[in-house]
Amino acid sequence: MFNNTSNPLHIRNGGLIGLAGTAIALGVDVAPYMEKFVGPLLDCFVDPENRIRYFSAECLYNIAKVAKGEVLVYFNDIFDALSKVRSLHLPIKAACLCVPQLAADSELSVKNGAELLDRLLKDVVAESASVYIPLYPETAKVRDEQDEAYGVLVPLPDSLPGEGAKKAFSLAYFIPLLRERIYVVSPFTRSYLVSWINVLDSVPELELITFLPEFLDGLL
């Protein structure tokens, strides 16, 4: 309903609202279904309709709020959608100068929704990133696939001592994305990235300092 652009606007809005309500009702049990929705929701972040962009941000906020640590498995995808440049109507070279897409949206409601989602994600990372292990086979599988597809930069364990399960959040998996984004020239975007570096650095157990050589040049 919400991801089919051929559907009328009221049907797409209704689909997003229905999904948000379902997520709230399921609570953390929404986790096994998140893989089906996170990608399409993030696609809606660049929809030409203001209401679709707003409701997609609100819907993902509601999912993240009830899923808590489970949403950390999808951290890279959400971070990328919140931080990548808005380039829908600009040439590639000009797009590099732009600010983050939702955070700089011309529609105030969309901008506010993106900022709420970003603050919630920062809270979840600060509280749970260093310890949370996925509770559901579906999210654990997604986490395993990330390591298989991308590997890690530094051989740090993503599982707790004596346990085989990986933590939902992998700093090693995130660093390549940060390293890529850190070279943008927009002050707004760089400020956004630095705010996230501060959050990650505030969690001593993540040992962000281990990865400093990977993004220090971009900071300087």
N, C-alpha and C positions, 0 to 999 in steps of 0.2 A: 504493500500500500504506500509506504512512505518513500521508497527508493525508485519507484517507477515514474519517470518524468512525464509519461503520457497521461498519468492520472490527474484529474482536476486538483487544484490547490487544496480545497477543503478535505479531500480524501487523503492527500499526503500529510496534511496537518493532523488529521484524525489518526492516521497510522502512527505518527510520532507520539502523540499524546497517549494513545492506547499502549504503546510499548513502554513509555515511562511509567504509566500506572501499573502495568504488569510487573515491571522491575521492582517497584516499591512493594507490591504485594508479595513477591517471591523473596525479597530480602537477599541475603547472601546466596540463596539457592538459585539466583539468576546466573551465577558463575558458569555452570555448564553450557549455557546458551550464548555467552558473550561473544564467542568467535563468529557467530552468525550475524551479529548486529554491529560490532565495533567498526568494521570496514565500511559497510553501507552508511552508517551514521557519520563517519568522518568524510565520506564523499559528499554528504549533504552540507558540510561546512562551506563549500564553494558554490552552493546552489544560487542562482540569480534571484530567487525569492527571499526577501528578508525574513519572513515568518518561518520558512523552512530552515534557514541558518540558525535562527533563534531556538526553535523547538528541538533541533538536532543537538545543539549545545546543552539545552536544558535536559533532554533525554539522557545524554551521556553523563551529565552531572548526577542525575538520579541513579543511574546504574552504578557509577563509581561510589556514590554515597552508601549504597546498601551492600555492594560487593566488597568494599573495603580493600584488604590486602590482595584479593583475587585480581583486582584491576591492574595491579603492578605488572602482571605478565604482559599487558598490552601497553606498557608505559611508552616504549619507543614510538609506536604508531600514534598515540595521542599527542605526545610531545611534538612530533614531527608536524602534525596537522595544526597545532597551535602556534608553532614557531616559523614554519616555512613562509616564504614571501608570497604575497598576493600577485599573481602574474597573469590573470585571466585576460586582461586587455592591454598588456604591455609587451614590447619586444623583450627577448631574453636578457640583453645587456641592461636594459632599464629596470627589469624586475629585480636585479641584484641590489638595487638601491632602495627597495621598498621595505615597509614595515611588516610585522607579522600579520597574517591575513585576518583572523577573527578579532584579535586584540585591537586592530586598527580599523575595524569595520565602520563604515559611514553611518550605519544604523546603531543608535545608542543601545537599544535592547540587546542586540547581538553582541556588541562589545562587552556589555555588562555580564551577559551569560558566559562569554568566553573567560572573563576575568574570574567569575565564580568557580568555574570548572578548574581553572589553573590553580587557584588558592586551595581548593579541595585536594587536588592532586599533590600539591606541595605538603599539605598536612598528612596525607596518607604516606607519602615517601618518608617524611620526618619521623613518623610514628612506627612504621612497619617495615620499611625497606630492608633493614639489617637483619630481621628475624623471621619474616613471614614466609611460610612454606605453603604452597597451594594445597587446598583441602580436597580438590576434586580431580579425578583422572583427566578430565577434559582440559583444564588449565595446566595441569602438570605436563600433559602431552605437548601443548603449545610451547611451554618453557623448554622442554627437551629439544623440540624442533629448532628453536632459536640457536642453541649451541651447535647443533648439527649443521645449520646453514651458514652461520657466521663465525663460529669459533670465538676465541677470546684473544685479547692483546697481551695480557699478562696472566700467567698460570696461577691465578688465585682461585681457591675453591668456592663454589657457589652453594655448597651444602654445609650444614653445620657438622662439627666434628662427630664422627661416629654414626652419621645418618646419611642415607643414600639420596634422599629427596633434595632437589635444588630449591634455593630460595626463589620466590616469585620475581624479585627484582635483581637484575644482573647489571652491576655497574660496568663490567667488562663489555657487555653487549651494548650499553648505551654510549660509551666513550667514542666509538667511531662516528656516531651521529653528531655528537657534540663537536668533535674535531672538524667535521665537515661544515657545520653551521657557524663556527667561531670566526670564520674569515669574512662574514658579511660586513658591509660597510655602514649599514643603517645604524645610527646611534640607538634608536628605539629597540631594534632587534638585539643588538649587543647588550643593552641593559637588561633585556629579558633573559638572555643566556647567563649573564653574570648573576642574576637573581637566583637562577637554578643552581649555579655553581655554589653559591652561598648556602643554599638549602642542603645540597649533598655534602658540603664540607662540615655542616653542623651535626652530621651523624658520624661520629668518630669510627664506629664499627665498619663503615663502608670503605674507609681508607682511601679517600679520594686522592690524597697526596701521592699514592703509588702511581697514578695515571697522569700526574702533572706534566711530564714531558710531552704527552700526546696533545695537549691543548694550550700549553704555556705560550708558544710562539704566537698563536692567534690572539691571546689576551694582550700581549705586548704590542 
